[in-house]
């Protein structure tokens, strides 16, 4: 891994350092989940005014039909590893969709309850 640039403020440097430090663990954790397979990359060809376009289809990873579910599953994994989560605890998150799907999935897999708050669309 590389060191975050010195030109970033110290808080951003710390955040990037923590993200980089967790990458190997996150990859190993997600590879251990059933149904977590590499997602297909589709070449859509060249689009006028844009150029060559690729589509990464994460709509079937873990059976979630959500492309940002991995963040929620890893967050629950990290909390479980710290001992913060106990059997039967309730996980709660505010979401606009995909993150909540990941947290709900992790709750189900870990035997936790989940309350997912979604703000209604106007």
C-alpha positions as CSV (number, residue, x, y, z in Angstrom):
1,X,0.0,0.0,0.0
2,X,1.1,3.6,-0.5
3,X,1.3,6.4,2.0
4,X,-1.4,9.1,1.7
5,X,0.0,12.3,0.2
6,X,1.3,14.9,2.7
7,X,-0.7,17.6,1.0
8,X,-3.9,16.2,2.5
9,X,-5.1,17.4,5.9
10,X,-4.2,15.1,8.9
11,X,-7.8,13.8,9.3
12,X,-8.0,12.8,5.6
13,X,-4.6,11.2,5.8
14,X,-5.7,9.1,8.9
15,X,-8.9,8.1,7.1
16,X,-7.1,7.0,4.0
17,X,-4.5,5.1,6.1
18,X,-7.3,3.2,7.9
19,X,-9.0,2.4,4.7
20,X,-5.8,1.0,3.1
21,X,-5.0,-1.0,6.3
22,X,-8.4,-2.7,6.1
23,X,-8.3,-3.7,2.4
24,X,-6.7,-7.1,2.9
25,X,-9.1,-8.0,5.7
26,X,-12.1,-6.8,3.8
27,X,-11.2,-8.8,0.7
28,X,-10.6,-12.0,2.8
29,X,-13.9,-11.5,4.6
30,X,-15.9,-11.0,1.5
31,X,-14.3,-13.9,-0.3
32,X,-15.4,-16.1,2.6
33,X,-19.1,-15.2,2.1
34,X,-21.2,-17.6,0.0
35,X,-22.2,-16.1,-3.3
36,X,-19.5,-13.4,-3.2
37,X,-17.9,-13.9,-6.6
38,X,-16.2,-11.6,-9.0
39,X,-18.8,-9.5,-10.8
40,X,-18.9,-9.4,-14.6
41,X,-17.6,-6.5,-16.6
42,X,-19.5,-5.9,-19.8
43,X,-18.1,-3.9,-22.7
44,X,-20.9,-1.7,-24.0
45,X,-18.8,-0.5,-26.9
46,X,-18.1,3.1,-27.9
47,X,-20.8,5.7,-27.2
48,X,-20.7,9.0,-29.3
49,X,-19.3,11.9,-27.3
50,X,-18.3,9.6,-24.4
51,X,-15.9,6.9,-25.7
52,X,-15.7,3.3,-24.7
53,X,-18.1,2.3,-21.9
54,X,-17.9,-0.6,-19.5
55,X,-20.6,-1.8,-17.1
56,X,-19.7,-3.6,-13.9
57,X,-22.7,-5.7,-13.0
58,X,-22.9,-6.1,-9.2
59,X,-26.6,-6.7,-9.2
60,X,-26.3,-10.3,-8.2
61,X,-23.4,-10.3,-5.6
62,X,-24.5,-12.2,-2.5
63,X,-27.9,-12.3,-4.0
64,X,-28.5,-8.8,-2.8
65,X,-29.3,-7.0,-6.1
66,X,-27.5,-4.0,-4.6
67,X,-24.1,-2.7,-5.6
68,X,-23.1,-1.1,-2.4
69,X,-23.9,-3.9,0.0
70,X,-20.3,-4.8,0.8
71,X,-19.7,-1.8,3.0
72,X,-22.6,-2.7,5.3
73,X,-21.5,-6.3,5.6
74,X,-17.9,-5.4,6.4
75,X,-19.0,-2.8,9.0
76,X,-21.0,-5.5,10.8
77,X,-18.0,-7.9,10.5
78,X,-15.7,-5.3,12.1
79,X,-18.2,-4.6,15.0
80,X,-18.6,-8.3,15.6
81,X,-14.8,-8.7,15.8
82,X,-14.5,-6.0,18.5
83,X,-17.0,-7.7,20.7
84,X,-19.4,-4.8,20.5
85,X,-22.1,-6.9,19.0
86,X,-23.7,-9.6,21.1
87,X,-26.1,-12.4,20.0
88,X,-29.6,-11.0,19.5
89,X,-28.5,-7.3,19.2
90,X,-30.3,-5.0,16.9
91,X,-28.4,-3.3,14.0
92,X,-29.8,0.1,12.9
93,X,-28.9,2.2,10.0
94,X,-30.3,5.1,8.0
95,X,-30.0,4.5,4.3
96,X,-31.3,5.4,0.8
97,X,-31.2,1.8,-0.1
98,X,-28.1,-0.2,-0.9
99,X,-26.2,0.2,2.4
100,X,-29.3,-0.9,4.3
101,X,-29.5,-4.0,2.1
102,X,-25.9,-4.9,3.2
103,X,-26.6,-4.3,6.8
104,X,-29.8,-6.3,6.7
105,X,-28.0,-9.2,5.0
106,X,-25.2,-9.1,7.6
107,X,-27.8,-9.1,10.4
108,X,-29.6,-12.1,9.0
109,X,-26.3,-14.0,8.4
110,X,-25.1,-13.1,12.0
111,X,-28.3,-13.8,13.8
112,X,-29.0,-10.2,14.7
113,X,-32.2,-8.1,14.3
114,X,-32.1,-5.2,12.0
115,X,-34.0,-1.9,11.8
116,X,-33.4,-0.2,8.5
117,X,-34.7,3.4,8.3
118,X,-35.4,4.7,4.8
119,X,-36.4,8.3,4.2
120,X,-39.4,8.5,2.0
121,X,-39.0,10.0,-1.5
122,X,-40.9,13.2,-2.1
